[in-house]
Amino acid sequence: MSGIRIVGALLRAHAELGAIVPPARVKAGALPEKVELPALLVRSISLVEQQPLTIGEKIHTTERISVAVRAAC
């Protein structure tokens, strides 16, 4: 599972945040041109996979995630 999906799921499940930004407005990648505001944009900044030494098939992954808020004044 990617970091974007994990963070997006956590944001959508947060009740207090959901009162301000509806879960349907938490988007991954790019926002549509005419999206209603406020909205949250979740993007992956970097992804680093480290070679396992003796773990087997598992790969240690470090991913940086960015969450941007788009809102009207």
PyMOL commands that place a pseudoatom at each C-alpha (Angstrom):
pseudoatom trace, name=CA, resn=MET, resi=1, chain=A, elem=C, hetatm=0, pos=[0.000, 0.000, 0.000]
pseudoatom trace, name=CA, resn=SER, resi=2, chain=A, elem=C, hetatm=0, pos=[1.373, 3.411, -0.905]
pseudoatom trace, name=CA, resn=GLY, resi=3, chain=A, elem=C, hetatm=0, pos=[1.918, 6.240, 1.538]
pseudoatom trace, name=CA, resn=ILE, resi=4, chain=A, elem=C, hetatm=0, pos=[-0.557, 8.384, -0.401]
pseudoatom trace, name=CA, resn=ARG, resi=5, chain=A, elem=C, hetatm=0, pos=[-3.353, 5.861, 0.167]
pseudoatom trace, name=CA, resn=ILE, resi=6, chain=A, elem=C, hetatm=0, pos=[-2.470, 5.481, 3.857]
pseudoatom trace, name=CA, resn=VAL, resi=7, chain=A, elem=C, hetatm=0, pos=[-2.390, 9.234, 4.550]
pseudoatom trace, name=CA, resn=GLY, resi=8, chain=A, elem=C, hetatm=0, pos=[-5.527, 9.790, 2.454]
pseudoatom trace, name=CA, resn=ALA, resi=9, chain=A, elem=C, hetatm=0, pos=[-7.394, 7.123, 4.438]
pseudoatom trace, name=CA, resn=LEU, resi=10, chain=A, elem=C, hetatm=0, pos=[-6.280, 8.656, 7.741]
pseudoatom trace, name=CA, resn=LEU, resi=11, chain=A, elem=C, hetatm=0, pos=[-7.410, 12.127, 6.630]
pseudoatom trace, name=CA, resn=ARG, resi=12, chain=A, elem=C, hetatm=0, pos=[-10.791, 10.847, 5.398]
pseudoatom trace, name=CA, resn=ALA, resi=13, chain=A, elem=C, hetatm=0, pos=[-11.381, 8.971, 8.677]
pseudoatom trace, name=CA, resn=HIS, resi=14, chain=A, elem=C, hetatm=0, pos=[-10.617, 12.008, 10.888]
pseudoatom trace, name=CA, resn=ALA, resi=15, chain=A, elem=C, hetatm=0, pos=[-14.026, 13.210, 12.148]
pseudoatom trace, name=CA, resn=GLU, resi=16, chain=A, elem=C, hetatm=0, pos=[-13.031, 16.783, 13.069]
pseudoatom trace, name=CA, resn=LEU, resi=17, chain=A, elem=C, hetatm=0, pos=[-11.272, 17.338, 9.740]
pseudoatom trace, name=CA, resn=GLY, resi=18, chain=A, elem=C, hetatm=0, pos=[-14.249, 15.809, 7.914]
pseudoatom trace, name=CA, resn=ALA, resi=19, chain=A, elem=C, hetatm=0, pos=[-16.459, 18.546, 9.366]
pseudoatom trace, name=CA, resn=ILE, resi=20, chain=A, elem=C, hetatm=0, pos=[-14.287, 21.156, 7.592]
pseudoatom trace, name=CA, resn=VAL, resi=21, chain=A, elem=C, hetatm=0, pos=[-13.199, 19.283, 4.453]
pseudoatom trace, name=CA, resn=PRO, resi=22, chain=A, elem=C, hetatm=0, pos=[-15.594, 16.567, 3.228]
pseudoatom trace, name=CA, resn=PRO, resi=23, chain=A, elem=C, hetatm=0, pos=[-13.822, 13.222, 2.659]
pseudoatom trace, name=CA, resn=ALA, resi=24, chain=A, elem=C, hetatm=0, pos=[-14.716, 13.364, -1.057]
pseudoatom trace, name=CA, resn=ARG, resi=25, chain=A, elem=C, hetatm=0, pos=[-12.486, 16.441, -1.387]
pseudoatom trace, name=CA, resn=VAL, resi=26, chain=A, elem=C, hetatm=0, pos=[-9.329, 14.657, -0.190]
pseudoatom trace, name=CA, resn=LYS, resi=27, chain=A, elem=C, hetatm=0, pos=[-7.613, 13.971, -3.526]
pseudoatom trace, name=CA, resn=ALA, resi=28, chain=A, elem=C, hetatm=0, pos=[-4.381, 12.304, -4.634]
pseudoatom trace, name=CA, resn=GLY, resi=29, chain=A, elem=C, hetatm=0, pos=[-2.145, 13.626, -7.398]
pseudoatom trace, name=CA, resn=ALA, resi=30, chain=A, elem=C, hetatm=0, pos=[-3.692, 16.744, -8.946]
pseudoatom trace, name=CA, resn=LEU, resi=31, chain=A, elem=C, hetatm=0, pos=[-6.902, 18.590, -8.177]
pseudoatom trace, name=CA, resn=PRO, resi=32, chain=A, elem=C, hetatm=0, pos=[-9.528, 18.821, -10.912]
pseudoatom trace, name=CA, resn=GLU, resi=33, chain=A, elem=C, hetatm=0, pos=[-9.851, 22.273, -12.481]
pseudoatom trace, name=CA, resn=LYS, resi=34, chain=A, elem=C, hetatm=0, pos=[-13.228, 23.171, -10.949]
pseudoatom trace, name=CA, resn=VAL, resi=35, chain=A, elem=C, hetatm=0, pos=[-12.968, 21.450, -7.568]
pseudoatom trace, name=CA, resn=GLU, resi=36, chain=A, elem=C, hetatm=0, pos=[-15.045, 22.875, -4.730]
pseudoatom trace, name=CA, resn=LEU, resi=37, chain=A, elem=C, hetatm=0, pos=[-12.996, 24.401, -1.927]
pseudoatom trace, name=CA, resn=PRO, resi=38, chain=A, elem=C, hetatm=0, pos=[-11.740, 23.655, 0.662]
pseudoatom trace, name=CA, resn=ALA, resi=39, chain=A, elem=C, hetatm=0, pos=[-9.890, 20.585, -0.569]
pseudoatom trace, name=CA, resn=LEU, resi=40, chain=A, elem=C, hetatm=0, pos=[-6.788, 18.614, 0.419]
pseudoatom trace, name=CA, resn=LEU, resi=41, chain=A, elem=C, hetatm=0, pos=[-4.197, 17.406, -2.073]
pseudoatom trace, name=CA, resn=VAL, resi=42, chain=A, elem=C, hetatm=0, pos=[-2.028, 14.426, -1.058]
pseudoatom trace, name=CA, resn=ARG, resi=43, chain=A, elem=C, hetatm=0, pos=[1.178, 13.876, -3.064]
pseudoatom trace, name=CA, resn=SER, resi=44, chain=A, elem=C, hetatm=0, pos=[4.300, 11.750, -2.849]
pseudoatom trace, name=CA, resn=ILE, resi=45, chain=A, elem=C, hetatm=0, pos=[7.480, 13.826, -2.622]
pseudoatom trace, name=CA, resn=SER, resi=46, chain=A, elem=C, hetatm=0, pos=[10.030, 11.008, -2.631]
pseudoatom trace, name=CA, resn=LEU, resi=47, chain=A, elem=C, hetatm=0, pos=[10.216, 7.243, -2.354]
pseudoatom trace, name=CA, resn=VAL, resi=48, chain=A, elem=C, hetatm=0, pos=[13.372, 5.378, -1.319]
pseudoatom trace, name=CA, resn=GLU, resi=49, chain=A, elem=C, hetatm=0, pos=[13.564, 1.590, -1.288]
pseudoatom trace, name=CA, resn=GLN, resi=50, chain=A, elem=C, hetatm=0, pos=[16.455, 0.102, 0.667]
pseudoatom trace, name=CA, resn=GLN, resi=51, chain=A, elem=C, hetatm=0, pos=[17.902, -3.264, -0.304]
pseudoatom trace, name=CA, resn=PRO, resi=52, chain=A, elem=C, hetatm=0, pos=[17.214, -5.977, 2.233]
pseudoatom trace, name=CA, resn=LEU, resi=53, chain=A, elem=C, hetatm=0, pos=[20.147, -7.794, 3.778]
pseudoatom trace, name=CA, resn=THR, resi=54, chain=A, elem=C, hetatm=0, pos=[18.491, -10.865, 5.275]
pseudoatom trace, name=CA, resn=ILE, resi=55, chain=A, elem=C, hetatm=0, pos=[14.814, -9.941, 5.406]
pseudoatom trace, name=CA, resn=GLY, resi=56, chain=A, elem=C, hetatm=0, pos=[13.864, -11.961, 2.346]
pseudoatom trace, name=CA, resn=GLU, resi=57, chain=A, elem=C, hetatm=0, pos=[11.123, -10.620, 0.101]
pseudoatom trace, name=CA, resn=LYS, resi=58, chain=A, elem=C, hetatm=0, pos=[10.291, -7.596, 2.255]
pseudoatom trace, name=CA, resn=ILE, resi=59, chain=A, elem=C, hetatm=0, pos=[11.692, -4.234, 1.167]
pseudoatom trace, name=CA, resn=HIS, resi=60, chain=A, elem=C, hetatm=0, pos=[12.126, -1.346, 3.599]
pseudoatom trace, name=CA, resn=THR, resi=61, chain=A, elem=C, hetatm=0, pos=[10.576, 1.745, 2.019]
pseudoatom trace, name=CA, resn=THR, resi=62, chain=A, elem=C, hetatm=0, pos=[10.701, 5.372, 3.162]
pseudoatom trace, name=CA, resn=GLU, resi=63, chain=A, elem=C, hetatm=0, pos=[8.219, 7.740, 1.518]
pseudoatom trace, name=CA, resn=ARG, resi=64, chain=A, elem=C, hetatm=0, pos=[7.744, 11.466, 2.075]
pseudoatom trace, name=CA, resn=ILE, resi=65, chain=A, elem=C, hetatm=0, pos=[4.163, 12.656, 1.684]
pseudoatom trace, name=CA, resn=SER, resi=66, chain=A, elem=C, hetatm=0, pos=[2.929, 16.233, 1.224]
pseudoatom trace, name=CA, resn=VAL, resi=67, chain=A, elem=C, hetatm=0, pos=[-0.577, 17.421, 2.105]
pseudoatom trace, name=CA, resn=ALA, resi=68, chain=A, elem=C, hetatm=0, pos=[-1.556, 20.791, 0.622]
pseudoatom trace, name=CA, resn=VAL, resi=69, chain=A, elem=C, hetatm=0, pos=[-4.657, 22.743, 1.607]
pseudoatom trace, name=CA, resn=ARG, resi=70, chain=A, elem=C, hetatm=0, pos=[-6.578, 24.587, -1.101]
pseudoatom trace, name=CA, resn=ALA, resi=71, chain=A, elem=C, hetatm=0, pos=[-9.089, 27.075, 0.301]
pseudoatom trace, name=CA, resn=ALA, resi=72, chain=A, elem=C, hetatm=0, pos=[-10.787, 30.312, -0.693]
pseudoatom trace, name=CA, resn=CYS, resi=73, chain=A, elem=C, hetatm=0, pos=[-10.460, 33.412, 1.456]
for i in range(1, 73): cmd.bond("trace and resi %d" % i, "trace and resi %d" % (i + 1))
show_as sticks, trace
zoom trace
